[in-house]
Amino acid sequence: MRLRRKPYAKQMVREHARVVNDPQKYKGKWRSVVFRNEHPLYLELGTGKGRFLSRVCQEQPDINWIGVERIEEILLQALNKSEELLVDNLRFLWMDVKQLPDCFAAGEVDRIYLHFSDPWPKKRHTKRRLTHRSFLHQYKSVLKPGGELLLKTDNQALFQFSLDELEEAGYKLVESTHDLYASPFAAGNIPTEYEEKFTSKNMPIHYLLAQPKSS
Ligand SMILES: C[S@@+](CC[C@H](N)C(=O)[O-])C[C@H]1O[C@@H](n2cnc3c(N)ncnc32)[C@H](O)[C@@H]1O
């Protein structure tokens, strides 16, 4: 994603009604204080420009949706997209995914989506991949028992890496395919910005759903 820095983006993000500033304050209280309902809590990590969330929050109004994105210029595009939506089940966090355990209590999250995460192909950048075992352990610490992690990527190497790391980090694989669109898992699939780019070039999409093994 080529990025033009915008000096005003930080302030616009901070002041946007859908952005929760100081998310640590709501650890353990997302349902009771922020959303004020008992609906399941789903996170999309590395939301990008927000196409998936702006659609799914309308199609699934009984879910509390949170998008996490660390680059303010990109988040601003997701926020702009969300402005025309007449829903109250969507919030955004401007932060790094590594802050997740500071913001969510053990078992507070029902589902996590990882959509076309940056592949970080160089070996020395392995730890930056959002499916590195250190991240997978963090996700486990906030997911409820029976919670789910869903991943889509165009990148075969990242997909294989993720399968290996999931095994290592104590997840069980529930669904998996190297060609989402040729599989039964495509039913109800909502494409992201990156996904549309890749599918328009007829590239296959790798998909998996995993759950932390009960200890
Ligand atoms: C390749 S884009 C994919 C965007 C979107 N999910 C899609 O499928 O169209 C990856 C996004 O994840 C964000 N990202 C990467 N690492 C992150 C991290 N550690 N914390 C928060 N956001 C991150 C990037 O800034 C970027 O917007």
The ligand as a Tripos MOL2 file, in Angstrom:
@<TRIPOS>MOLECULE
LIG
   27    29     1     0     0
SMALL
NO_CHARGES

@<TRIPOS>ATOM
      1 C1         -1.8990   -5.6340    3.4330 C.3       1 LIG1
      2 S1         -2.9650   -4.6010    4.3250 S.3       1 LIG1
      3 C2         -4.5290   -5.4720    4.2940 C.3       1 LIG1
      4 C3         -5.6820   -4.5820    4.6070 C.3       1 LIG1
      5 C4         -7.0620   -5.2350    4.6850 C.3       1 LIG1
      6 N1         -7.1180   -6.1770    5.7930 N.3       1 LIG1
      7 C5         -7.4480   -5.8990    3.3970 C.2       1 LIG1
      8 O1         -7.5220   -7.1470    3.3650 O.co2     1 LIG1
      9 O2         -7.7230   -5.1920    2.4200 O.co2     1 LIG1
     10 C6         -2.4230   -4.9020    5.9970 C.3       1 LIG1
     11 C7         -2.8640   -3.8180    6.9630 C.3       1 LIG1
     12 O3         -2.5030   -4.2180    8.2890 O.3       1 LIG1
     13 C8         -1.9540   -3.1130    8.9870 C.3       1 LIG1
     14 N2         -1.0380   -3.6690   10.0080 N.ar      1 LIG1
     15 C9          0.0630   -4.4170    9.7810 C.ar      1 LIG1
     16 N3          0.6620   -4.7460   10.9350 N.ar      1 LIG1
     17 C10        -0.0790   -4.1860   11.9270 C.ar      1 LIG1
     18 C11         0.0360   -4.1600   13.3400 C.ar      1 LIG1
     19 N4          1.0410   -4.7830   13.9670 N.pl3     1 LIG1
     20 N5         -0.9020   -3.4990   14.0500 N.ar      1 LIG1
     21 C12        -1.9360   -2.8510   13.4190 C.ar      1 LIG1
     22 N6         -2.0820   -2.8350   12.0780 N.ar      1 LIG1
     23 C13        -1.1780   -3.4890   11.3300 C.ar      1 LIG1
     24 C14        -1.2410   -2.3140    7.9040 C.3       1 LIG1
     25 O4         -1.0400   -0.9640    8.2960 O.3       1 LIG1
     26 C15        -2.1920   -2.4700    6.7240 C.3       1 LIG1
     27 O5         -3.1770   -1.4600    6.7100 O.3       1 LIG1
@<TRIPOS>BOND
     1     1     2 1
     2     2     3 1
     3     2    10 1
     4     3     4 1
     5     4     5 1
     6     5     6 1
     7     5     7 1
     8     7     8 2
     9     7     9 1
    10    10    11 1
    11    11    12 1
    12    11    26 1
    13    12    13 1
    14    13    14 1
    15    13    24 1
    16    14    15 ar
    17    14    23 ar
    18    15    16 ar
    19    16    17 ar
    20    17    18 ar
    21    17    23 ar
    22    18    19 1
    23    18    20 ar
    24    20    21 ar
    25    21    22 ar
    26    22    23 ar
    27    24    25 1
    28    24    26 1
    29    26    27 1
@<TRIPOS>SUBSTRUCTURE
     1 LIG1         1 GROUP 0 **** ****
